[in-house]
């Protein structure tokens, strides 16, 4: 009986070790600790938002592309820190099917958001708004910056909570796997 208990405890220990080593192996290639990957990608519904001119954009129209939706605000210091690297990522020629939507989460204000982009010398990105808070409802957003990564099937496969350097070589290499 005592021998069976020891074997059982040892088996549990081996099983636990194998689980933890599997988890760390799967997370090994994730470039930052603030990236949460969904084990099973989550389908997203058709979300309507607006561009800088007030034109309606339907996220479903971009199926077949790797999509980055970055939620930001003009008062957010981490947003200011990461936006230039997101701008640079948008012109990275290694990506063939990348679409980036920086969505301002404040009440739409063309002058204020335009100044934010001008002050940071953002040249390649466009400004988008979600004044009906469709994204907040769909993705249960809690703060900015938050970045949602959507695969070519229109599913959220990962999200970034907080700021990152979108030009980091490890991040770019990891993201290219989804392009």
Secondary structure by P-SEA (a helix, b strand, c coil): caaaaaaaaaaaaaaaaaaaaaaaaaacccccccbbbbcbbbbbcccccccccbbbbbcccccccbbbbbbbccccaaaaacaaaaaaaaacccccbbbbbbcccccccaaaaaaaaaaaccccbbbbbccccccccccccccccbbbbbccccccccccccccccccaaaaaaaaccc
